[in-house]
Amino acid sequence: MAFLIRLTLSLILAGIFPMTVFGIQDDPDSTNILDLPIERLLNLEVVVSTPLKKNMKLHEATTAIFVLTGDEIQRSGYRSIPEALRLVPGIQVARIDANKWAVSSRGFNGIFTNKLLVLIDGRSVYTPLFSGVFWDSQDILMEDIDRIEVIRGPGASTWGANAVNGVVNVITKHSRQTQNGFLHLGFGSEEPGFGELRYGDKFGEYGTYRVYSKFNRRNNLVRLDGTPGADRWHTFQNGFRADWNISDADFLSMQGDVAFGTIGQMYSVIQQTPTLNFMAYDGTATTGIGNVIGRWEHDFSNTNNTILQCYIDHYQRDDVTLSGKINTYDIDFLHNLTIGEYHQIIWGTGYRFTQDDLDNTNVMWFTPSAKTTSILSMFVQDEIKLYSDRFHMTLGSKFERNDYTGWEIQPNIRMHVQLSRNQTLWAAVSRAVRTRSRAEDGLHAYTDVIQLPLNHRWWLSMNGTESFKSEELLSHEIGYRNQISSRIFMDVALFYNKYDHLRTYEPNAFKAGPVGDNLNFEIPLFFSNNMYGNSRGGEIVIDFSLTNWWRIYSAYSYLRIKMYLDEAALAKNPLYPYIKATPIADLAKGTEGESPRHQFVLHQSLEISDNLHMDAFLRYVDTLLKLDVPSYINADISFHWQYAKNLGFSVVGQNLLHTQVMEWDPSYAQISGSLNQRGLYGSVQWSF
């Protein structure tokens, strides 16, 4: 009878709404998130995204942190990191086409989002080309993810420049957690086939390892105008991880990945051949990546430990707009030390060296085509106990030198107050910067055409400049957590951010001149820093357990952005009035209208029986005014049946409320977007 009640309830709720459990790690005694009573949340240890992955109890965290556990990701059925990030409050995720996403934290979203730092096992995947992420190259075995730690708000005092509005750190499992064999095969309407094979074993007395191979195929979506798309996405990836407990005090880890991809591209670009012409292009980009990470941890004592991490990262791309390769070499040293009863100090230093070699095309080109850059960084952070365990204050700063703008200092101060056994209050003030990218330093590309009097066409070109400054943020945050009852937990975070020196485009009157015939002229636009403004908002998370087999999570996010152009500075340029109304120059309104003001996520997790569970998700995303993208509500559902101890089956339905839905319009970036489509896939998992 109980089974029938749960099954009926799951079928009813599956058509209405969907959950993740807030901010916890997998319980060592259970792999089922519903086995964790909510009343234990405040005393569970979370891993706050600091370089040392410092463990602390949830109520001690002095930041807006959210942790997606590996179990939650598995239950969701999501097949990529951006899809999983839809579950995180304050994170904006919009699918652009089959292989591209716009992902940001607390606003400033876009295909070239540049204020969210993304790491995989401490390795930055934030490309120096345009200060963003090539999501089409960040494939990963989702079953190997231990957790995804997400900080909403600046993390620059420890992670450095470009961790402005948030940090996403994907952390994979220790190899001892992935022993023996695992095979996962599936197919569906939007994913005609995918497969994953992993094997793990021991070596020696203290070592474990795993190796894996995976492939993924995604079909073309439909363009925004309803015609068939050309954005298919095929990837093939191999990797390994090995872990050794060398001694009681020493731990060594090595891991690496090699991947290749073919990625459908749909462009509408301006090509110089030799005159300027628009070109609609459907083609294929090919990518190749490779990375190796080494990590050594040494414990002098329980309160004194160090980490040394090194990695090499290779990225190569062959595309009609841009081809070339980037090699990155990074080394970081970190030391955690407790002094007396009142001070816990974390300090460290690091060095990153990047080489790029770009093949210029007739669509865009860089000056120079090959460049080397380096970053030297140091940071220190002191957590001070001021009144027993009830009042903590953290002081810290990052000191970083880059080849573009020199030294950048990014301090922060954070405070934590234990109001009662079940209530905590925290607050923070932080400074963060987003430094100049390779594009802002040396990019050249034609972007748009405008019609001026006398039937003259004026082509707008984008140009890098050595005068571009770092974008700046001064952030104010406050948060409150409350274990309201044994079944209800609430977390609230509010913020007010002030931005300065944000990127704009300024015409250069002195370099305007004819291009091609005498009816075509060029207005060069150069990157400048003539925008400022503020954002405010917050996120509220409520997690409640109705029974020991039914749990519901809900999250609401509010965001209000107000940007201003420095009209006095721009008005000095005589050509500015001619481009003022064009999309490329209307950055203030664009920045305000590219992120949803309201977002809501509802996720319910239901144990129908001991071997059958269901997760359902409902999400609301508000209108994107600048892009004319209407608001929408959508739902996903995932069923998993554990037929036997080593054999399971899953059925996942996605975007169930719409046959097709627009989530983003990237036409301003000369990319033809797609409609996200309703999809269904099934899979089988076999452990051996």
N, C-alpha and C positions, 0 to 999 in steps of 0.2 A: 504494500500500500504506500509506504514512504517513497519507494522508487517511482511509482506512478505519479505521486504528487510532485516530486522533483522534476520528472520528465515533462509533465504538463506545464509546470511553471517555466521551465527552460524554453519550451516552444512558444509560450505566450510572450515571454520577455525578449526572446530572440528577434521578434518582429518589432520590438519597441526600442530597446536600448542595449548598450553594453556596459573594464576595471583594471587597474593595477594597484598593487599594494604600495603604499607610500614609503619611500626611503628606507628600505631594509635590505639586508643581505640574506642570502639563502641560509635558513637555519641548518646547523650542522647535523641535527638529528632528523631532518625531514626535507624532502624535495618538494613538498606541497605547500604552497603559500597559505592555504586555508587552515593548515595546522597551527599557524601562529596566531594566538589570541591578540586582539588589538590592545588589550591592557598592558602588554609587554612592550609596546612600541617605544615608549620614552626611554626604556632601559636597554634597548637593543643597540648594539654597536653598528654604526655606519662607517663608511670610509669616505672621509672628506677629501676632495680633490686638491691635495697638496702634493708637492713632488715626492714626499716620503709616504704618501698614502696613509696618513696618520689616522689610527682608529680613535673614534670618540663616540660617546653615546649621542643619540639623536638630539636630545634636549640641550646638549652642549654646543651644537653647531651654530656658528655665528655668520651664517650665510644662507641664502635661499637655495637649498640643495634638494635634489630629487634623485633617487636611485632606482633605475629599472633593473630588476634582477634577471638572471638568465632564465629562471622558471617563468617569469611573466612574459618574456619575449617568446619563449617556446609556446606558451599557451595562446598568444595572440595570433600566431601563424604568419606574422609579417616576415618578408623575405629580404629586407634591406634595412640599413641603419636609419635613413630618413623616415621610412614608414614607422619604425619603432618609436622615433622621436615625436610622433603625433600624440603619444600618451603623456608627454611631459607638459605641465602647465607653464605658460609663458614662452613656449617655443612655437614659432610660426613655421609650418611646413606646408608647402604647396607644390604639387607635382606639375612640372612644366611640360614634359613629354615622357616617353617611355624610359628615358635614361637620364633625365635632368630633374633636379629639385631646387626650389628656393627654400633655404633653411636659415632661420635667424632666431635670436633671443631678444625679447623685448623691443622688437621693431627693427627698422632699417633692412627689411627683407628684400631679396632680389636674387637673380641668377648669379650675380657677382657679390654676394653678401661678404662683407669684409670686417665685421666686428664680432665674429664668433670663432673662437679658437677650437679646433677639433683635433683630438689626439687618439691614437690607437696604441695601447700599451706604452704610453709616454712618448710615442713618436709623432711629431707634428705632421699632419697631412694638409696643412694650410699652405697653399702654393704661394711662393714669392712672386709669381707672374702678375696676379691680379688681386692678391690678398683675399683668397677665398678657397673653396674646396671643389675639386673635380669629383663630384659624387659618383660619376659613372665609372671611376677607377677605384672606388673604395668598396670592393666586394669582400665579403668575409663569411666564414662558416658560422652561421647564427647560433648553432648548437654549442659552439665553443666559447660564446660570450658568457663570462661570469656575471658581469653587470655593466651598465652604462651609467656613469656618474655625470650629472648635469648640474652645473652652477649657473643660476640666472643672476646676472650682474657681473661686475668686473672681477677678474681674477688676476689682474696684472701684477699685483705685489709679489706673487709667487711664480706665475707662469710667464710674465713678461709682456712686451708689447703685443698688441692685437688681441689680447684677451679682454676686450672692451665691454661687451654686453653679455658675455657668457663663455663658459668652457664646457665642452663635451669630451669626456674621456672614456673611450671604450676599452674595457679591461677583459682580457681573455682568461680562461681557466688554467690553473696549474695542470701540468700534464698528468699528475697522479689522479686527477678527476676525470680523465678521458682515456682510461685503460681499455684494452681489448678492442674488438672491432665494432664499427657502426656504419650502417648503410642507410641512406635516405634517398628515395626516388619519388618523383611526383610529376604530374602534368595537369594542365588546365586550359581554360579558354584564353587567358592572357599570357600564360607561361606554358608553352607547348611541351616543355620538358626541362627538368633539372635533376641533378644527381650529386650526391656527396658521399664520399668514402673516406673513413678515418680509421686508423689503427694505432693503438698505444700499448706500450709494454714497459717493463723494467729493464735496466741494464746496470750491472754491478750491484752493489749492496744498497746504494743510496740514491740511485738515479732513475728517472722515468722519462719517457719521451712519447711523442705522437707525431704522426705524419698524416697528411690529408690531401685529397684532390677533389675538386668540384667543378661542375660546369652549370651554366645557367643560360636559358634562352627566353627572351621576352619578345612578344609580337609587336608589330606596328600598332600604334593607336590611331585615332582619327584626328585630323587637323581641326583647328578652331572653326574653319568654314565648312566642316562636314565631309571634306574629301579624304580619301585614304592617305595615311601618313607614311613616312619613310624613316622611322625612328627606332627600328628594332635594336635590341641590345643583347649581344652574345658575349659571354666571358668564360674563361677557363683559368683556374688558379690552383696552385700547389703550394704547400707550406709545411713547416715543422715547428716543433717546440721541444726543448729538452731542459730538464731541471735536475740539479744535483744539490743535495745537502752534504757539502764537502766535510763539514764538521758541525759540532753543536753551535758554532758561532758564525759559520760561513755558508752562504747560499749563492749558487751560480745558475743563471738561466740564459739560454740562447734560443732565438727563434727567427724565422724568416719566411718570406713569401715571394713567389714569382707568379705573375699573372699576365694574360694577354686578352685583349678585347677588341671586338668590332662593334662600332657604335654608329647607328644611323643618325645623320645630321640633316636638318632642314633649315637652310639659310635664305635670307634675302639681303645680299650684301652689295656694296659698291666696289666695283673692280676697275682698276686702271689698266686699260689694254689697247692702245696707250691712252685713249681718251677715257673719260669717266662714264660708266654705265652701271645700271642696276643689274644684278644677276640673281635669279632664283636658282637655288642649288639644292639638290637632293643627292647626298653621297654618303660615304662611310669614312669615319675616322678610325684609325687603329691605334691602340695604346699598348704599352708594355711597362710593367713596373717590377721592381725587385727591391727587397730590403732585408737587412740583417740587424738584429738588436742583441746586444750582450748586456747583462746586468749582474753585478756582484754586490751582495749585501753582507755586511759584517756587523755583528753585535759585540761590542765591548762589554755591555751589561744590559739590563732591562731598560735602562734610561739613557743609554749612550750607544748609538748605532749610526752607520754610514751606508750610503749607496753610491756606486759608480756605474753609470750607464753610458753606453756608446751605441750609435747606430749609423748605418750607411743606407741611403735611400736613393733609388734611381727611378726617374720617370721619363718616359718617351712618348711622344704623340706625333701622329702624321695626319694632318687635316688640311682642308682647302684654305682655311683662314690662318692657321698657325701650325708649324711643325718644328720639332726640335727636342732637346733633351735637357734634363735638369738633374744634377747630382748634388746631394746634400750629405755632409759629414758632421756629426754632432756628438759632443761629449759633455756630460754633466756629473758633478760631484755634489753630494748632499750630506749634511751631518745634523743629526738630531741629538740634543744634549739637554738633560735636566740638571739645573743648578739649584741645590737646596730645595726648599719646599715651595718656592713661589715662582720660579722661572723655568719655562721650557723653551729652549732656543732652537730654532731651525735655521741653518744658514747653508749657502751653497754658491757654486760658481759654475759657469758653463761657457762653451765656445761652439759656434756653428759656422761652417764654411760652405758656401753654395756656389756651384759653377753651372752656368747655363750656356747652351750653344743653340741658337734659334735659326731656323731657315726662313728668311723673309719671303713673303708672297706678295702678289699684286693686290691683295685685300688688306693686309696689315703688315707692318714691319717695325723692327726695333733698332734703335741706335744707342750703343753698338749692338751688333747681332750676337756677340758673345760677351759675357760679363761675369766677374767673380765678386761676391760680397761676403761679409763676415759679420757676426754678432758676438760681442763679448758681454757676459752678464754676471751679475752678482746679486744676491738677495740675503736679507736677514729678517727673521721674525721672532718676536719674543711674546709668549703667552704668560701673562702675569696673574697670579691669584691674589686678589686684593682683599677679599673677605671670605676666608675658608673656601668652600667649593661653590658658594652661591654667587660670587661676583668675579668674573674674569675679564681682563682687558688684553687685547692683542695689538701690538704695534709692529709694523713691518714696512719694508720698502724693497722695490726692485731697482737696481741701477744697471742700465743697459746702454751699450754703445753700438750703434749701427753705422754703416758707411754712408747713409743718406743724410741723416739729421744729427749725427753725433750722439751725445749722452742724453738719455731720457731717464727721469726719476719718477717712479710711480709708487707713492706711499699709500698706506691705509691704516685706519684705526678701527678696531672692532671691540664691542662690549657685549657681555652676556650676563644676564641676571636671572637667577633661579628664584622666581616669585613664590613658588610653593612646590610641593612634591610633584605636582602634575602640570605646572605652568612655568613657561620660560619666556623671557623677552630678550631680544638681541637688536643691536643697531650697529651701523657701519658708515664710515665716510671714506671714499677711495678716489684716487686719481688714476686714470688709465689713458694710454695713447694708442693710436693706430698709425704705424709708420708708413712711409712712402713705399709703394710697390714698384716692381720693375716696369709695369705699364705707365704709372704716373711719372716715372723717370725718363722713359725713352720710347714710348709707343707712338706710332703714326698710323692713322687709319681714317678713311672717309666714312662719315656716319649718316649724313642726311642731305637733303637738297631743299632749298626754299625758293619761292618765286618772288622777285622784287619788281618794282616798276620798270617799264620799258621791256617787259617780257624777258628780262635777264634771269637766268638760273644761277643761283649761288650755292656752291657745294660747301658743306661744313666738314672740316677735318678735325680729328682728335689728335692732340700732340702732348707728349710728356714734357716735363720741364724740371730743371734742377732746383727751382725755387719753391717747389711744393713742400709745405710744412706737414708736420704730424697733426692728425686730428686728435682733439683732446676731449676727455670726459671727466667731470666731477660728479660723483654719484653719492646720493644719500639714501640709505636703506634702513628699514626697521621691520622686525618680524616678531611674531607671537605664535607660540605653540601651546596647545592645551589638550590634555587627556580628559575629555569632558566626562566620560564614563568608561566602564570596562569594555564597551562596544563602540565608542565613538571617539575619533581623534581628529583634531582640526589644526591646520597650519596656515598662517596668513603672512604674506610678505608684501610690503609697500615700498615704492621707490620714487625718487625725484632725481632726474638726471639733467645736468647742464652740459651742452656740447658747444665747442668752439672750433674754429678753423676747419669746418667740414668742407668736403670737396665740392667745387663748382667748376664751371667751364667759362673761360673769358676769351672773347675774340681778340685777335691781334690785327689792328688796322694796318700796320706797316708791312705785313707780309701778304696781304691780299693781292691777288693777281690773276691773270687769265690762265685757264686750264683747257687744253684742247682748242676749240674754236673761240672766236671773240665774243660769243654770247654766254660763255661759261666762265665763272669766276669762283675763286676759293676764298672762304673765310676760315682761317686757321683758328681753332679753339684750343686754348692751353689750360691744363689743369691749374686750378687756383684754390684758395681757401677762404671764400667769401660767403660762407653760410654759417649760421649759429642758431641755437634754439634750445628747446628743452623737451623732455618727455616725462610723463608721470603715469602711474598705474599700480597694479598689484595683481597678486594671485591668491586665491583661497582654495585650499584642498580640504575635503571632508572625506574621511575613510570610516565606514561603519560596517560592523559585522552583525547581520540579522540573526544568523544561526551559525553553527560550526560547519555548515555546508553551503552557505550563501553569503557572499561579501560584496559590498558595493563601494566604489570609489568615484568621487566627482571632483571636478576642478573647473574653476572659472577664472578667466584672465581678462583684465581691463588694461587698455593702453591708449594713451592720448599723446600725440606728438605735435609739437608746434615749432615750425622752422621759419627763419627769416633770412633774406638775402641782404648783404651789405650793399644796399642800392647806391650809397654815396661813392663807394669804391668802384662799383661797376659802371656808374654813370659817367665816369671820366673817360670811358672808352667810347668813341663815336659810333662804333658798329654794334654796340650792345642793344640799342633799341630794335634793330632789325631782327635779332634772334630771340628777343625777350619772350615771345609767345610760343616759341617752338618747344617740343617736348624735351629736347636736349638741354634747354636752358631753364625750364620750369622746374628746377630741382626742389624748391621749398615745398610746393604743393605735391610734387612727386613723392618726396620722402614721407610726408604726412599721410599720403593715400595709398602706399604700397604695403601696409601692414594692417591687419584687421583690428578694429577697436575692441571687439568682444569675441571671445572664444570660450567654448564650453565643451568638456569631455565627461561622459558618463560611461563607466565600465563596470560590468557585473560579472562575477565569477561564480559558477555554480557547479557543485559536485552532484551529478545526477545519480551516480552509484559509485562503488569503490573503484571501478575501472572505466568510467565514462564521465567526462567533464565538458563543460561548455563555457566559453568566454564570449561576451557580446559587447560591442562598442558603439556608442553614439557620439557624434561630434558635430558641433555647430561652429561655423567660421563666418564672421561678419563680412560685409561688403568691402572690396578693395576699390575705393573711389577713384584713384588715379588711373587704374587699369580697366575700369568699367567691368569688373568681375563681381557679379551679384553674390549675395550671401547664400549659403547652402547648408543643408543638414544631410549627413550621410551615416551609414552604419556598416559595420563589419561583424562577422560571426565566425567562431572557430569551434569545431567539435573534435575531440580526441577520444578514441576508444583504445584502451590498452588491452588487446585481445589476450596476450600472454605476457609473461615477465619480460621477454625479449622481443616482442612483436607488437607494434602499434599502428593504428590507422588514423588519419586526420582528414577532415573536410573543412575547407575554409572558403567563405564567401566574402567578397569585398565590394565596397561601394554599392550596397544593395538597394539604396533608395533612389538611384538614378541610373538610367541606361548609360548616359554620358553626362559629365559635369565639368565645367571650366573651373580650374583652381588658380590659374595664372595666365597672363597675357604678356609674353616677352617681346612683342613686336618692336618695342622701342629699342631693343638690343639686337635687332635684325635677325632674330631667331623665330621660326614658325613654331608656335606652341601646339599642344594637343589637348584633347579632352580626356580626362580620366574616365575609364570605363568600368562598368560592372564586370566582375570576374569571379570565377569559381575554379578551385583546384583541389585535387586530392593527392594524398601522399601516403607512403608506407615507410615505417622506420623499423629496422631490424638490428638488434644488438647481438654480437656473436663473440 
